[in-house]
Amino acid sequence: MPNCPECENPLDFEVDEVDEGDIIACDECGTEFEIVGTEPLELAHVDSDELDEDDDEFLDEEEEED
């Protein structure tokens, strides 16, 4: 079982049961990670600001159309 890169606690998932693109969260610190590679296992922080920027761009496009 892999450990959380933030707090070093074990992450509660089996490596062979996840696919690239899956989102997992650490039960201890709550940090979310995206699986970006499975062999070897690679995790990337899920940045909520990045998702918010995408939403803002969509809203800006709608406002321009009005």
C-alpha positions as CSV (number, residue, x, y, z in Angstrom):
1,M,0.0,0.0,0.0
2,P,1.5,3.4,-1.0
3,N,2.0,6.3,1.4
4,C,0.6,9.8,1.1
5,P,3.3,12.2,-0.2
6,E,2.0,14.9,2.1
7,C,1.7,13.2,5.5
8,E,3.3,9.8,4.9
9,N,0.3,7.9,6.2
10,P,-0.8,4.8,4.2
11,L,-3.3,5.5,1.4
12,D,-6.2,3.1,1.5
13,F,-6.2,1.7,-2.0
14,E,-4.6,-1.2,-3.9
15,V,-2.4,-0.2,-6.8
16,D,-3.7,-2.9,-9.1
17,E,-7.3,-1.6,-8.5
18,V,-6.8,1.9,-9.9
19,D,-6.5,3.4,-13.4
20,E,-4.9,6.5,-14.7
21,G,-7.2,9.5,-14.2
22,D,-8.7,8.1,-10.9
23,I,-8.8,10.5,-8.0
24,I,-7.9,9.2,-4.5
25,A,-7.9,11.1,-1.2
26,C,-5.8,10.6,1.9
27,D,-8.0,9.6,4.9
28,E,-5.6,11.4,7.3
29,C,-4.9,14.8,5.7
30,G,-7.6,15.0,3.0
31,T,-5.2,15.8,0.2
32,E,-6.6,14.6,-3.2
33,F,-4.3,13.0,-5.8
34,E,-4.9,12.0,-9.4
35,I,-3.3,8.7,-10.6
36,V,-1.1,9.8,-13.5
37,G,0.7,6.5,-13.9
38,T,0.2,3.0,-12.7
39,E,3.5,1.3,-13.6
40,P,5.3,2.7,-11.6
41,L,2.6,4.4,-9.5
42,E,2.7,8.2,-10.0
43,L,0.5,10.6,-8.1
44,A,-0.2,14.3,-8.8
45,H,-1.9,16.9,-6.6
46,V,-5.4,17.7,-7.6
47,D,-5.5,21.5,-7.5
48,S,-9.0,22.9,-6.9
49,D,-7.8,26.3,-8.1
50,E,-7.1,24.7,-11.5
51,L,-10.7,23.5,-11.7
52,D,-12.0,26.9,-10.7
53,E,-10.0,28.6,-13.5
54,D,-11.7,26.3,-16.0
55,D,-15.1,27.3,-14.7
56,D,-14.2,31.0,-14.9
57,E,-13.1,30.7,-18.5
58,F,-16.4,29.0,-19.3
59,L,-18.4,31.8,-17.6
60,D,-16.3,34.5,-19.4
61,E,-17.2,32.9,-22.8
62,E,-20.9,32.9,-21.9
63,E,-20.8,36.6,-20.9
64,E,-19.1,37.5,-24.2
65,E,-21.9,35.8,-26.1
66,D,-24.7,37.9,-24.3
